[in-house]
């Protein structure tokens, strides 16, 4: 399996290359956005680990151009940008995952393997389930044709559930993706946000879409 690492910090890049090689990957690397885009657009890679803040062309530009060219290799952002808006932007542009620095290599490796097992997500601007529509580019949510006003955190959680519709997501996974922390036993922030989402997305409608799988997590689907 061939991986491209685009990272301008030499120490981090060397650490990633060495760790991935030790786990059986063939690894190329680039330390700027221009070279990274050239490699990713001309050679065949099974996976791309991409920083955002890069010289030449940043990670946002790289993923936009790759998706425009129809390059569907899975991409995980590895960046110090931890704001919710940056996470949303990464997903909107077509990233399969988003991990914030400082990071654990074992966690990065686990996420890469998980994505490779399920295959790359085919990204769509509008995610639909039943009469719910999540427009990730316009950050607009409709149910039954009626627009629903969500906070940034609520939108990020709903878009995550929509991208993984039918898949039960654990509380730890949600915490990592939406908050970038592991709440462990304290899952109250997730439960509060889920409760608010249900009030807006489910309560006014007969068909419920957000379901709790007791002892596991949450899933967005028409029927539990």
Backbone torsions as a table, in degrees:
resi	resn	phi	psi	omega
1	UNK	NA	131.2	-173.6
2	UNK	-106.2	128.5	-176.0
3	UNK	-123.1	141.7	173.2
4	UNK	-111.6	128.0	176.1
5	UNK	-108.0	121.5	176.8
6	UNK	-113.9	103.5	-171.9
7	UNK	-151.6	125.7	-175.2
8	UNK	-86.5	-17.1	176.9
9	UNK	-82.0	113.7	-172.3
10	UNK	-60.5	-40.9	-178.9
11	UNK	-63.1	-44.4	178.9
12	UNK	-65.9	-42.4	-179.8
13	UNK	-61.9	-45.7	179.7
14	UNK	-62.0	-39.5	178.9
15	UNK	-62.5	-43.8	-179.9
16	UNK	-67.1	-46.3	-178.7
17	UNK	-60.6	-47.5	-179.3
18	UNK	-61.7	-46.1	-179.0
19	UNK	-63.8	-42.3	-179.7
20	UNK	-68.9	-39.8	177.5
21	UNK	-62.7	-40.3	179.2
22	UNK	-65.1	-19.3	178.9
23	UNK	-103.8	20.1	169.5
24	UNK	92.7	6.7	179.7
25	UNK	-90.9	149.3	167.6
26	UNK	-92.3	123.5	-168.7
27	UNK	-123.4	130.8	167.7
28	UNK	-111.2	158.4	178.6
29	UNK	-142.2	155.4	175.3
30	UNK	-139.2	143.1	-177.1
31	UNK	-107.6	14.1	173.8
32	UNK	-151.7	162.2	-174.4
33	UNK	-69.2	-32.6	-179.0
34	UNK	-65.2	-49.7	178.9
35	UNK	-66.9	-37.7	179.7
36	UNK	-62.2	-45.1	179.3
37	UNK	-65.0	-40.2	179.5
38	UNK	-61.0	-47.2	179.8
39	UNK	-63.7	-46.5	-175.8
40	UNK	-67.1	-27.4	-177.1
41	UNK	-92.6	-14.4	-176.9
42	UNK	-113.3	-21.8	179.1
43	UNK	-112.8	161.9	-178.4
44	UNK	-94.8	116.3	177.5
45	UNK	-118.9	146.6	176.4
46	UNK	-85.3	-18.1	-176.2
47	UNK	-160.8	148.6	177.8
48	UNK	-129.2	124.5	172.7
49	UNK	-103.3	118.9	-165.5
50	UNK	-128.8	124.8	170.9
51	UNK	-79.1	162.2	177.7
52	UNK	-94.7	-51.8	-176.0
53	UNK	-85.0	95.3	-176.1
54	UNK	-126.9	148.2	172.9
55	UNK	-72.5	151.5	179.0
56	UNK	89.4	-77.8	174.7
57	UNK	-136.2	134.3	-177.3
58	UNK	-80.8	172.9	-177.1
59	UNK	-62.5	-33.7	177.3
60	UNK	-60.2	-47.0	-179.9
61	UNK	-62.9	-39.8	-177.6
62	UNK	-63.7	-48.4	-177.5
63	UNK	-67.9	-36.1	177.3
64	UNK	-61.2	-44.5	-178.3
65	UNK	-69.3	-39.9	179.1
66	UNK	-63.9	-44.2	179.5
67	UNK	-67.7	-34.6	177.2
68	UNK	-63.3	-36.5	179.5
69	UNK	-78.4	-3.7	179.8
70	UNK	82.8	15.6	177.4
71	UNK	-79.8	114.5	-170.8
72	UNK	-106.4	16.1	178.4
73	UNK	-60.7	144.5	176.9
74	UNK	-60.9	141.8	180.0
75	UNK	-129.7	130.9	173.2
76	UNK	-118.2	126.3	174.4
77	UNK	-78.6	133.9	175.5
78	UNK	-126.0	103.0	-166.1
79	UNK	-149.6	159.3	175.6
80	UNK	-83.9	-8.0	-179.4
81	UNK	-77.3	106.8	-172.2
82	UNK	-109.0	4.2	-178.5
83	UNK	-68.3	149.3	179.4
84	UNK	-55.9	-41.0	-178.6
85	UNK	-61.4	-34.2	177.5
86	UNK	-69.3	-37.9	176.9
87	UNK	-62.5	-46.3	179.0
88	UNK	-59.8	-44.9	-179.8
89	UNK	-60.2	-42.8	179.2
90	UNK	-59.7	-44.1	178.5
91	UNK	-67.0	-40.4	179.6
92	UNK	-59.9	-38.2	-176.8
93	UNK	-79.6	-8.1	174.5
94	UNK	112.3	15.7	177.6
95	UNK	-72.9	149.2	176.7
96	UNK	-89.8	-20.3	179.7
97	UNK	-162.3	167.7	-175.0
98	UNK	-148.6	114.5	-177.8
99	UNK	-121.8	133.1	-173.9
100	UNK	-97.3	137.5	172.5
101	UNK	-76.5	148.6	-6.9
102	UNK	-68.5	152.2	-171.9
103	UNK	-133.9	162.0	173.6
104	UNK	-96.6	128.5	-179.8
105	UNK	-62.1	-37.9	-179.9
106	UNK	-62.4	-34.5	177.3
107	UNK	-69.9	-43.7	177.3
108	UNK	-58.6	-45.6	-179.8
109	UNK	-61.7	-40.9	178.6
110	UNK	-63.5	-40.6	-179.7
111	UNK	-68.2	-40.1	177.4
112	UNK	-61.1	-46.0	-179.1
113	UNK	-65.2	-38.0	178.5
114	UNK	-63.5	-45.8	179.7
115	UNK	-64.0	-41.1	-179.5
116	UNK	-67.1	-33.6	178.8
117	UNK	-66.2	-41.1	-176.5
118	UNK	-87.3	-12.7	-178.1
119	UNK	87.0	159.1	-179.2
120	UNK	-65.1	145.0	176.3
121	UNK	-77.2	132.2	174.6
122	UNK	-85.2	114.0	-169.7
123	UNK	-84.0	139.5	177.1
124	UNK	-130.9	147.9	179.1
125	UNK	-67.3	-33.0	-178.2
126	UNK	-122.3	121.9	178.7
127	UNK	-100.3	128.6	-174.0
128	UNK	-125.7	141.2	169.6
129	UNK	-150.0	124.7	-172.8
130	UNK	52.7	-126.9	-179.4
131	UNK	-99.3	16.5	178.0
132	UNK	-96.4	131.4	177.3
133	UNK	-125.4	127.2	177.3
134	UNK	-116.3	107.4	179.8
135	UNK	-91.3	102.4	-171.7
136	UNK	-73.1	-27.8	179.9
137	UNK	-76.7	-42.0	-178.8
138	UNK	-90.7	-3.8	-178.3
139	UNK	53.5	48.9	-175.8
140	UNK	-124.9	135.6	-180.0
141	UNK	-121.9	130.6	177.5
142	UNK	-125.4	142.6	169.3
143	UNK	-135.5	123.5	-176.3
144	UNK	59.9	29.4	179.9
145	UNK	83.4	-4.0	-178.9
146	UNK	-99.9	130.7	-178.9
147	UNK	-74.3	139.7	-179.5
148	UNK	-115.9	127.9	-178.5
149	UNK	-88.9	119.9	-179.3
150	UNK	-122.3	150.6	171.2
151	UNK	-73.3	168.5	179.6
152	UNK	-59.8	-42.4	-179.4
153	UNK	-66.7	-41.8	178.1
154	UNK	-63.7	-40.9	179.5
155	UNK	-65.4	-42.0	179.9
156	UNK	-62.3	-42.9	179.0
157	UNK	-66.3	-44.1	-179.9
158	UNK	-65.5	-40.9	179.7
159	UNK	-66.4	-34.5	175.3
160	UNK	-63.0	-47.9	178.1
161	UNK	-61.5	-38.6	-178.4
162	UNK	-68.9	-39.4	177.7
163	UNK	-65.1	-30.2	-178.9
164	UNK	-108.4	30.5	-175.4
165	UNK	-54.1	135.6	-177.6
166	UNK	87.6	-9.8	-178.8
167	UNK	-105.6	128.3	179.2
168	UNK	-76.2	121.7	-179.0
169	UNK	-103.4	127.2	-179.7
170	UNK	-71.0	159.9	178.2
171	UNK	-64.2	-36.5	178.2
172	UNK	-63.9	-42.2	179.2
173	UNK	-63.5	-43.9	178.6
174	UNK	-61.9	-43.2	179.7
175	UNK	-60.3	-41.6	-179.7
176	UNK	-66.4	-40.0	-175.1
177	UNK	-79.2	-37.5	-173.1
178	UNK	-98.3	-32.4	-179.2
179	UNK	-115.1	-13.9	-176.0
180	UNK	58.1	33.7	171.7
181	UNK	-141.5	164.7	175.7
182	UNK	-106.2	112.2	-177.4
183	UNK	-74.0	-14.3	-176.4
184	UNK	52.5	-118.1	-175.3
185	UNK	-79.4	-18.4	-178.2
186	UNK	-93.2	87.8	-178.3
187	UNK	-99.3	12.9	-174.4
188	UNK	-56.7	-42.9	178.5
189	UNK	-57.3	-37.9	177.7
190	UNK	-67.0	-47.0	-178.6
191	UNK	-61.7	-39.0	178.5
192	UNK	-63.3	-45.1	-178.8
193	UNK	-67.6	-40.0	176.2
194	UNK	-60.8	-43.0	179.8
195	UNK	-61.3	-41.3	178.8
196	UNK	-67.3	-39.5	177.4
197	UNK	-62.4	-44.5	179.9
198	UNK	-61.4	-39.4	179.7
199	UNK	-60.4	-36.5	-177.9
200	UNK	-89.2	-39.1	-171.3
201	UNK	-95.1	-31.4	-172.9
202	UNK	-110.6	-45.0	-170.7
203	UNK	-55.3	-39.3	-178.8
204	UNK	-75.5	-2.3	-173.0
205	UNK	-123.7	150.6	-177.5
206	UNK	-68.3	-43.9	-178.1
207	UNK	-84.7	122.8	180.0
208	UNK	-93.1	137.9	-176.3
209	UNK	-113.9	-27.3	-179.6
210	UNK	-94.8	115.4	-174.4
211	UNK	-118.7	145.7	174.5
212	UNK	-97.1	128.9	171.6
213	UNK	-104.1	103.3	-169.4
214	UNK	-54.9	130.0	178.9
215	UNK	80.6	-2.0	-178.0
216	UNK	-122.4	-62.8	-177.6
217	UNK	167.5	-136.9	-173.4
218	UNK	-134.0	154.4	179.9
219	UNK	-145.8	144.2	174.6
220	UNK	-104.2	113.5	178.9
221	UNK	-163.2	163.9	-176.5
222	UNK	-71.3	-37.7	-179.3
223	UNK	-134.3	136.9	179.1
224	UNK	-73.1	NA	NA
